[in-house]
Amino acid sequence: MDPAALKSALDGVHRAGMPGVYAEVRDGDQIWRGASGVADVGTGRPVTPDMRQRVGSITKTFTAAAVMQQVEKGRIRLDAPIGDYLPRLVPGERGKKITVRMLLNHTSGITDYLPYAFPSLKGFPSLPDVSPKSLDDNRFREFRPTELIEMGLTAPPASEPGAATGTYSNTNYLLLGQLLEQATGTTAEKYITRNVIERAGLRHTEFPAGPHIKGPHSRMYEALYGLIDPPRDYSVYNVSWVGTGAGLVSTMEDVNSFYGKLLGGEIVNRSSLAEMQRTVPVLALDGSTKIDYGLGLHKVKTRDCGTFWGHDGTVWGAQTMSLTRADGKRQMSVAMNLVRWNKTDSSGKPQRHPVDDALKTLYQQAMCGHGNAQAEEAAERASQAS
């Protein structure tokens, strides 16, 4: 691990146009933490490595681990129909065909609710039909999980249940939150906090109680592919729109600790971990990128520095990537405070931006400690998921 090269790569991401970026990289007993840029473009307040971040869909790994704990106790069966547990939410034939496993690995065929919760985004990628209006309308809105689930279930299905290629959908993980509540007799957030977050010894990870983040954090800037110019701060936001799918706040230290302990068999047992690492191809939210997805875990294979497991996460204004090598010895967690920085062409396809190339350099240093295009490209594909 080369601290100077890591800091140089981090600075490169900031110079390329990212207001603030911070990271923690681990290699065995070595730990490097760094930050570059600003947490507030108005005041120039700097980012620091210990800042809290809305980590988005990294939450899905926490939720999946909680479900697997209930599988271990015999309260949930992976291949049981979800209709056995939640007959009112998923009734009829659909409830009989969709299993718990299909929710976990996104092969349920249930459509993502986001375009329905945020109707001004529904026309994407046709930018003339898209606006940020819904983002502002929903800033303080309190969504009920069942309300969002209904949006996904009433939309046209993405595919048949159990399709060979899955389709990434946040609706799946809100249903898993309801399943956890039914199995444990408490809210999913409380169960995950007690049995996953506290079990992992994480001190700065929580489901926020309101729209504000406790502790030191950055502002979080959303560009929405150039539709919001200058980018707007969405660090104050009610995350009921993502809940058990993407609602957690954490730090890069905590995220690395969590994945290290999960892959080390300290959160779920080895049999459960093996199930979590059984992957299927899944279409990411961009509709074109395919990722190898297990039960709440991405698999990222590199040519020269091994196989990594983890997840990425995106909410309005914040993006995080966390990957841990299969042996647990090399870890990378990176947080950014600007999202959807790419402008699009006339067809709505995001165009390459200098930040993309700078991130490739950072990922190669963080994952492999040397120039490795395979590592860069694998991490970049994983970042398209959510």
Secondary structure as UniProt FT lines:
FT   HELIX           3..15
FT   TURN            16..17
FT   STRAND          20..27
FT   TURN            28..29
FT   STRAND          30..38
FT   TURN            41..43
FT   TURN            49..50
FT   STRAND          52..54
FT   HELIX           56..58
FT   HELIX           59..72
FT   TURN            73..74
FT   TURN            78..79
FT   HELIX           82..84
FT   TURN            87..89
FT   HELIX           92..97
FT   HELIX           100..104
FT   TURN            105..106
FT   HELIX           114..117
FT   HELIX           119..121
FT   TURN            122..125
FT   HELIX           127..129
FT   HELIX           133..137
FT   TURN            138..140
FT   HELIX           145..154
FT   TURN            161..162
FT   STRAND          166..167
FT   HELIX           170..184
FT   HELIX           188..192
FT   HELIX           193..197
FT   TURN            198..201
FT   STRAND          221..222
FT   HELIX           224..226
FT   STRAND          232..233
FT   HELIX           239..241
FT   HELIX           243..246
FT   STRAND          249..250
FT   HELIX           252..263
FT   TURN            264..265
FT   HELIX           270..276
FT   STRAND          280..283
FT   TURN            285..286
FT   STRAND          290..293
FT   STRAND          298..301
FT   STRAND          307..315
FT   TURN            316..317
FT   STRAND          318..325
FT   TURN            326..327
FT   STRAND          330..336
FT   STRAND          338..339
FT   TURN            346..347
FT   HELIX           354..368
FT   HELIX           373..382
FT   TURN            383..384
//
